[in-house]
């Protein structure tokens, strides 16, 4: 059943489903495994942060208190084109789990977040490469 509302439970389902796809993805998994680790227990703190982050973004939950740009700056440099793969998987997941209206809202937010991160992480790249 596709969700027609954004709730804490629907956010958790989206995050869980999305990151299971990330972990199975041959292009994204190496980046995340290097940053987080391969052990499922190592992923628990990251997943909790993502529940809090998306709750704050989508329903103003206010639980997330981090700095996403700084967290990504602390990672080894990765190909900017990986954002496209991340966005594609995220959109696929949002559309799989939510009605069109709700999925569009998630997708719009995810694109804004990705653009902000790209601008912060790759400030010297020409706009045509971002």
LUMVO-353901 format. One line per field, with one value per atom (N, C-alpha, C): chain; x, y, z; atom name; residue in one letter. Coordinates in nm, 2 decimals, padded with zeros to 4 digits. Example, Ala and Ser with C-alpha at 12.3 -4.5 7.8 and 13.67 -1.06 7.14 Angstrom:
voza	[A|A|A|A|A|A]
px	[01.32|01.23|01.32|01.28|01.37|01.29]
py	[-00.57|-00.45|-00.33|-00.22|-00.11|00.00]
pz	[00.78|00.78|00.78|00.71|00.71|00.79]
zagu	[N|CA|C|N|CA|C]
gunu	[a|a|a|s|s|s]
***
This chain:
voza	[A|A|A|A|A|A|A|A|A|A|A|A|A|A|A|A|A|A|A|A|A|A|A|A|A|A|A|A|A|A|A|A|A|A|A|A|A|A|A|A|A|A|A|A|A|A|A|A|A|A|A|A|A|A|A|A|A|A|A|A|A|A|A|A|A|A|A|A|A|A|A|A|A|A|A|A|A|A|A|A|A|A|A|A|A|A|A|A|A|A|A|A|A|A|A|A|A|A|A|A|A|A|A|A|A|A|A|A|A|A|A|A|A|A|A|A|A|A|A|A|A|A|A|A|A|A|A|A|A|A|A|A|A|A|A|A|A|A|A|A|A|A|A|A|A|A|A|A|A|A|A|A|A|A|A|A|A|A|A|A|A|A|A|A|A|A|A|A|A|A|A|A|A|A|A|A|A|A|A|A|A|A|A|A|A|A|A|A|A|A|A|A|A|A|A|A|A|A|A|A|A|A|A|A|A|A|A|A|A|A|A|A|A|A|A|A|A|A|A|A|A|A|A|A|A|A|A|A|A|A|A|A|A|A|A|A|A|A|A|A|A|A|A|A|A|A|A|A|A|A|A|A|A|A|A|A|A|A|A|A|A|A|A|A|A|A|A|A|A|A|A|A|A|A|A|A|A|A|A|A|A|A|A|A|A|A|A|A|A|A|A|A|A|A|A|A|A|A|A|A|A|A|A|A|A|A|A|A|A|A|A|A|A|A|A|A|A|A|A|A|A|A|A|A|A|A|A|A|A|A|A|A|A|A|A|A|A|A|A|A|A|A|A|A|A|A|A|A|A|A|A|A|A|A|A|A|A|A|A|A|A|A|A|A|A|A|A|A|A|A|A|A|A|A|A|A|A|A|A|A|A|A|A|A|A|A|A|A|A|A]
px	[00.08|00.00|00.09|00.05|00.13|00.08|00.17|00.14|00.09|-00.02|-00.08|-00.06|00.02|00.06|00.21|00.27|00.40|00.39|00.44|00.44|00.58|00.60|00.73|00.75|00.64|00.65|00.68|00.61|00.64|00.78|00.83|00.97|01.07|01.04|01.13|01.13|01.01|01.00|01.07|01.06|01.14|01.29|01.33|01.48|01.53|01.46|01.50|01.50|01.40|01.39|01.50|01.52|01.62|01.76|01.79|01.93|01.95|01.85|01.87|01.91|01.85|01.89|02.03|02.07|02.20|02.30|02.28|02.37|02.38|02.28|02.29|02.34|02.36|02.40|02.55|02.59|02.74|02.82|02.75|02.82|02.82|02.71|02.70|02.75|02.73|02.77|02.92|03.01|03.15|03.18|03.11|03.12|03.07|02.95|02.88|02.95|03.00|03.07|03.20|03.27|03.39|03.37|03.26|03.23|03.17|03.08|03.00|03.05|03.09|03.13|03.03|03.07|02.99|02.90|02.93|02.86|02.72|02.61|02.48|02.47|02.54|02.53|02.59|02.70|02.76|02.67|02.57|02.47|02.36|02.34|02.23|02.24|02.36|02.36|02.33|02.38|02.35|02.20|02.14|02.00|01.92|01.95|01.88|01.90|02.02|02.04|01.95|01.94|01.86|01.71|01.66|01.52|01.50|01.59|01.58|01.59|01.69|01.71|01.58|01.53|01.41|01.29|01.28|01.17|01.17|01.29|01.31|01.28|01.32|01.30|01.15|01.09|00.95|00.84|00.86|00.75|00.80|00.91|00.96|00.97|01.02|01.03|01.14|01.24|01.33|01.43|01.43|01.52|01.66|01.68|01.81|01.89|02.01|02.09|02.23|02.24|02.37|02.40|02.51|02.55|02.58|02.49|02.51|02.63|02.64|02.76|02.89|02.91|03.03|03.05|02.95|02.96|03.01|02.96|03.00|03.14|03.18|03.31|03.41|03.38|03.47|03.49|03.41|03.43|03.54|03.60|03.70|03.62|03.69|03.63|03.57|03.45|03.38|03.33|03.31|03.26|03.13|03.12|02.99|02.88|02.90|02.80|02.73|02.78|02.72|02.59|02.58|02.46|02.34|02.37|02.26|02.21|02.30|02.26|02.18|02.23|02.16|02.02|02.01|01.88|01.78|01.84|01.75|01.70|01.78|01.74|01.64|01.66|01.57|01.44|01.44|01.31|01.23|01.31|01.24|01.18|01.24|01.19|01.07|01.08|00.97|00.85|00.86|00.75|00.69|00.78|00.74|00.65|00.68|00.61|00.51|00.50|00.41|00.32|00.21|00.13|00.21|00.17|00.24|00.27|00.17|00.18|00.29|00.29|00.38|00.52|00.53|00.66|00.72|00.64|00.69|00.75|00.69|00.74|00.88|00.89|01.02|01.12|01.09|01.18|01.23|01.14|01.17|01.27|01.25|01.34|01.47|01.47|01.60|01.68|01.62|01.70|01.76|01.68|01.74|01.86|01.84|01.95|02.07|02.06|02.17|02.24|02.16|02.22|02.30|02.25|02.32|02.45|02.44|02.56|02.67|02.62|02.71|02.78|02.70|02.76|02.86|02.84|02.93|03.05|03.04|03.15|03.23|03.17|03.24|03.23|03.27|03.24|03.32|03.42|03.50|03.46|03.38|03.33|03.24|03.26|03.17|03.03|02.93|02.79|02.75|02.81|02.77|02.81|02.90|02.95|02.88|02.79|02.73|02.59]
py	[-00.12|00.00|00.12|00.22|00.34|00.45|00.51|00.61|00.73|00.79|00.91|01.03|01.00|01.10|01.08|01.19|01.18|01.17|01.06|01.03|00.98|00.97|00.92|00.77|00.70|00.56|00.55|00.64|00.64|00.69|00.78|00.82|00.71|00.64|00.53|00.42|00.39|00.29|00.34|00.46|00.52|00.51|00.55|00.55|00.40|00.31|00.17|00.11|00.14|00.08|00.14|00.27|00.34|00.29|00.28|00.24|00.09|00.01|-00.13|-00.13|-00.04|-00.03|00.02|00.12|00.18|00.07|-00.01|-00.12|-00.22|-00.24|-00.34|-00.28|-00.15|-00.08|-00.09|-00.13|-00.15|-00.02|00.09|00.22|00.30|00.29|00.36|00.29|00.15|00.07|00.10|00.10|00.12|00.25|00.36|00.49|00.48|00.42|00.41|00.31|00.20|00.10|00.15|00.23|00.29|00.39|00.47|00.57|00.51|00.41|00.36|00.22|00.14|00.00|-00.09|-00.22|-00.32|-00.39|-00.38|-00.45|-00.38|-00.45|-00.39|-00.31|-00.35|-00.28|-00.14|-00.13|00.00|00.10|00.05|00.13|00.19|00.13|00.18|00.33|00.38|00.53|00.61|00.57|00.64|00.64|00.53|00.52|00.60|00.61|00.69|00.84|00.88|01.02|01.05|00.95|00.97|00.98|00.90|00.91|01.05|01.10|01.23|01.34|01.32|01.42|01.44|01.33|01.34|01.38|01.34|01.39|01.55|01.60|01.74|01.81|01.75|01.81|01.80|01.69|01.67|01.71|01.70|01.73|01.82|01.89|01.98|01.92|01.79|01.72|01.78|01.85|01.92|01.83|01.70|01.61|01.62|01.65|01.64|01.77|01.75|01.86|01.86|01.80|01.79|01.89|01.87|01.96|01.87|01.85|01.75|01.79|01.92|01.96|01.92|01.94|01.91|01.76|01.68|01.54|01.49|01.54|01.50|01.55|01.67|01.72|01.63|01.56|01.47|01.34|01.31|01.19|01.20|01.09|01.10|01.15|01.22|01.28|01.17|01.19|01.10|01.17|01.09|01.15|01.22|01.34|01.42|01.35|01.27|01.20|01.10|01.06|00.96|01.03|01.16|01.22|01.18|01.17|01.13|00.99|00.90|00.77|00.77|00.84|00.86|00.91|01.02|01.08|00.98|00.91|00.81|00.70|00.65|00.55|00.61|00.73|00.79|00.82|00.87|00.89|00.76|00.66|00.53|00.48|00.50|00.45|00.53|00.66|00.75|00.72|00.70|00.67|00.53|00.44|00.30|00.30|00.38|00.38|00.48|00.59|00.70|00.73|00.80|00.85|00.95|00.98|01.08|01.21|01.27|01.40|01.39|01.29|01.28|01.25|01.16|01.13|01.25|01.33|01.45|01.55|01.55|01.64|01.58|01.46|01.40|01.42|01.40|01.42|01.56|01.65|01.80|01.83|01.79|01.81|01.75|01.62|01.55|01.62|01.67|01.75|01.87|01.94|02.07|02.04|01.93|01.89|01.85|01.77|01.73|01.85|01.95|02.07|02.15|02.16|02.23|02.16|02.03|01.96|01.97|01.96|01.97|02.11|02.21|02.34|02.36|02.30|02.31|02.22|02.10|02.01|02.03|02.09|02.11|02.25|02.35|02.49|02.54|02.47|02.52|02.46|02.36|02.29|02.39|02.39|02.47|02.42|02.51|02.47|02.36|02.35|02.25|02.11|02.10|01.97|01.93|02.01|01.98|01.92]
pz	[00.00|00.00|00.00|-00.08|-00.09|00.01|00.08|00.18|00.12|00.18|00.13|00.23|00.33|00.43|00.47|00.52|00.57|00.72|00.77|00.91|00.95|01.08|01.13|01.08|01.07|01.03|00.88|00.80|00.65|00.62|00.70|00.68|00.71|00.82|00.86|00.75|00.70|00.59|00.47|00.43|00.31|00.34|00.45|00.48|00.48|00.55|00.55|00.41|00.33|00.19|00.11|00.11|00.03|00.07|00.19|00.23|00.20|00.20|00.16|00.01|-00.07|-00.21|-00.22|-00.14|-00.15|-00.12|-00.02|00.02|-00.09|-00.17|-00.28|-00.41|-00.41|-00.53|-00.55|-00.67|-00.69|-00.70|-00.73|-00.73|-00.60|-00.53|-00.40|-00.28|-00.28|-00.17|-00.12|-00.22|-00.17|-00.10|-00.14|-00.07|00.07|00.08|00.21|00.30|00.25|00.33|00.38|00.30|00.35|00.46|00.45|00.55|00.67|00.66|00.77|00.82|00.72|00.75|00.70|00.69|00.63|00.74|00.86|00.97|00.99|00.98|01.00|01.13|01.23|01.36|01.35|01.26|01.24|01.17|01.10|01.03|01.12|01.23|01.32|01.35|01.40|01.42|01.30|01.18|01.06|01.03|01.04|01.01|01.11|01.23|01.33|01.29|01.25|01.20|01.08|00.99|00.87|00.90|01.00|01.04|01.09|01.18|01.24|01.13|01.04|00.93|00.85|00.80|00.71|00.78|00.91|00.99|01.00|01.03|01.03|00.90|00.79|00.66|00.62|00.65|00.59|00.68|00.81|00.90|01.02|01.00|01.10|01.23|01.24|01.36|01.45|01.40|01.48|01.55|01.52|01.60|01.55|01.42|01.36|01.40|01.46|01.50|01.44|01.32|01.26|01.15|01.09|00.98|00.86|00.77|00.66|00.57|00.54|00.46|00.52|00.65|00.71|00.72|00.74|00.74|00.61|00.50|00.37|00.33|00.38|00.36|00.43|00.53|00.61|00.53|00.43|00.35|00.25|00.21|00.10|-00.03|-00.11|-00.23|-00.31|-00.36|-00.45|-00.57|-00.68|-00.80|-00.79|-00.83|-00.82|-00.89|-00.99|-01.06|-00.98|-00.87|-00.78|-00.72|-00.71|-00.67|-00.76|-00.89|-00.98|-00.95|-00.91|-00.88|-00.75|-00.65|-00.52|-00.54|-00.62|-00.65|-00.72|-00.81|-00.89|-00.80|-00.71|-00.61|-00.51|-00.47|-00.38|-00.44|-00.56|-00.63|-00.65|-00.70|-00.72|-00.59|-00.48|-00.35|-00.31|-00.32|-00.28|-00.37|-00.49|-00.58|-00.56|-00.51|-00.48|-00.36|-00.26|-00.13|-00.10|-00.19|-00.16|-00.28|-00.25|-00.36|-00.44|-00.56|-00.64|-00.58|-00.51|-00.44|-00.34|-00.25|-00.14|-00.20|-00.30|-00.36|-00.42|-00.49|-00.55|-00.44|-00.33|-00.22|-00.17|-00.15|-00.11|-00.22|-00.35|-00.46|-00.47|-00.45|-00.46|-00.35|-00.23|-00.12|-00.14|-00.19|-00.21|-00.32|-00.42|-00.52|-00.47|-00.39|-00.32|-00.23|-00.16|-00.07|-00.15|-00.25|-00.34|-00.40|-00.45|-00.51|-00.41|-00.29|-00.18|-00.15|-00.14|-00.11|-00.22|-00.34|-00.46|-00.46|-00.43|-00.43|-00.32|-00.21|-00.09|-00.11|-00.17|-00.19|-00.31|-00.41|-00.54|-00.59|-00.51|-00.54|-00.67|-00.71|-00.82|-00.95|-00.95|-01.08|-01.16|-01.29|-01.37|-01.35|-01.36|-01.34|-01.44|-01.55|-01.65|-01.60|-01.51|-01.46|-01.33|-01.27|-01.15|-01.17]
zagu	[N|CA|C|N|CA|C|N|CA|C|N|CA|C|N|CA|C|N|CA|C|N|CA|C|N|CA|C|N|CA|C|N|CA|C|N|CA|C|N|CA|C|N|CA|C|N|CA|C|N|CA|C|N|CA|C|N|CA|C|N|CA|C|N|CA|C|N|CA|C|N|CA|C|N|CA|C|N|CA|C|N|CA|C|N|CA|C|N|CA|C|N|CA|C|N|CA|C|N|CA|C|N|CA|C|N|CA|C|N|CA|C|N|CA|C|N|CA|C|N|CA|C|N|CA|C|N|CA|C|N|CA|C|N|CA|C|N|CA|C|N|CA|C|N|CA|C|N|CA|C|N|CA|C|N|CA|C|N|CA|C|N|CA|C|N|CA|C|N|CA|C|N|CA|C|N|CA|C|N|CA|C|N|CA|C|N|CA|C|N|CA|C|N|CA|C|N|CA|C|N|CA|C|N|CA|C|N|CA|C|N|CA|C|N|CA|C|N|CA|C|N|CA|C|N|CA|C|N|CA|C|N|CA|C|N|CA|C|N|CA|C|N|CA|C|N|CA|C|N|CA|C|N|CA|C|N|CA|C|N|CA|C|N|CA|C|N|CA|C|N|CA|C|N|CA|C|N|CA|C|N|CA|C|N|CA|C|N|CA|C|N|CA|C|N|CA|C|N|CA|C|N|CA|C|N|CA|C|N|CA|C|N|CA|C|N|CA|C|N|CA|C|N|CA|C|N|CA|C|N|CA|C|N|CA|C|N|CA|C|N|CA|C|N|CA|C|N|CA|C|N|CA|C|N|CA|C|N|CA|C|N|CA|C|N|CA|C|N|CA|C|N|CA|C|N|CA|C|N|CA|C|N|CA|C|N|CA|C|N|CA|C|N|CA|C|N|CA|C|N|CA|C|N|CA|C|N|CA|C|N|CA|C|N|CA|C|N|CA|C|N|CA|C|N|CA|C|N|CA|C|N|CA|C|N|CA|C|N|CA|C|N|CA|C|N|CA|C|N|CA|C|N|CA|C]
gunu	[x|x|x|x|x|x|x|x|x|x|x|x|x|x|x|x|x|x|x|x|x|x|x|x|x|x|x|x|x|x|x|x|x|x|x|x|x|x|x|x|x|x|x|x|x|x|x|x|x|x|x|x|x|x|x|x|x|x|x|x|x|x|x|x|x|x|x|x|x|x|x|x|x|x|x|x|x|x|x|x|x|x|x|x|x|x|x|x|x|x|x|x|x|x|x|x|x|x|x|x|x|x|x|x|x|x|x|x|x|x|x|x|x|x|x|x|x|x|x|x|x|x|x|x|x|x|x|x|x|x|x|x|x|x|x|x|x|x|x|x|x|x|x|x|x|x|x|x|x|x|x|x|x|x|x|x|x|x|x|x|x|x|x|x|x|x|x|x|x|x|x|x|x|x|x|x|x|x|x|x|x|x|x|x|x|x|x|x|x|x|x|x|x|x|x|x|x|x|x|x|x|x|x|x|x|x|x|x|x|x|x|x|x|x|x|x|x|x|x|x|x|x|x|x|x|x|x|x|x|x|x|x|x|x|x|x|x|x|x|x|x|x|x|x|x|x|x|x|x|x|x|x|x|x|x|x|x|x|x|x|x|x|x|x|x|x|x|x|x|x|x|x|x|x|x|x|x|x|x|x|x|x|x|x|x|x|x|x|x|x|x|x|x|x|x|x|x|x|x|x|x|x|x|x|x|x|x|x|x|x|x|x|x|x|x|x|x|x|x|x|x|x|x|x|x|x|x|x|x|x|x|x|x|x|x|x|x|x|x|x|x|x|x|x|x|x|x|x|x|x|x|x|x|x|x|x|x|x|x|x|x|x|x|x|x|x|x|x|x|x|x|x|x|x|x|x|x|x|x|x|x|x|x|x|x|x|x|x|x|x]
***
